[in-house]
Amino acid sequence: MTGLLQDKVVIVSGIGPGLGQEIAIACAREGASVIMGARTEQYLQKVADEIRAAGGVVAFVPTDITDRDQCARLVAAAVDGYGRVDALVNNAFKADVFQPFESVDLDQWRSITDVNVFGTLQLCQAVVPTMKAQGGGSIVFVNSMIRRKPLPLQGGYATSKGGLATAAHQLSIELGPYGIRVNSVVPGWMWGPPVEGYVNYQAQVGGTTVDEEIAKLTRDIPLGIIPPDEDVAEAVVFFASDLSSAVSGQSLDANGGEVFA
């Protein structure tokens, strides 16, 4: 049996501990040739070694998506090495500075938006000519529950993700006539290194147990679990694959059933 992404070429940005690596691994497992872009070469190499050890096909280019030339270089590596780009998964992001709006330096918010919105859009611009020339492709945005369920001290991140959601809808309209689909995966809490670290920290400073902190996070999740990163990655695979060939301009909440206001 062949995988859902057999013979496809997929670019994944934002390879780090957590969802980024799981997306790259999942795409490779499903048969794609994966080209990874992220700022830290050491981590890119680690994930590439893991994929190759499992028999997957992978390459990487150290990439800062706020640099237009580096975005172009990442796309060129995919086209030069594999001849096409079937899917672009935009996972790269910058987290918030966790400060209240009243006192935050708004240059910090600008920096977050520069990565989460404009950096993502630069990478999309770089890949569109290739997708148009080959007759189509899939662009996947990784968004966040925070745009509809704000969390304290994360206004910059929430604002940027709200802008990214609007951008996804706009791109789906403009690029649809060329066979380019644009969709978003919207995770809630995800169990992986970042959330695990958060839970451990909250337990330490609050004098609680890890289980108690997990119970707080899962009380609004009908499935009663914090979905693991690898399960959220499967939603990305769906949008990158031909199973979603009739789907564009949509958001898929991958959150265990949690309802976002």
Summary of the structure (lengths in Angstrom):
residues: 261
radius of gyration: 18.0
end to end distance: 41.0
largest distance: 57.8
contacts: 904
relative contact order: 0.15
helix: 51%
strand: 16%
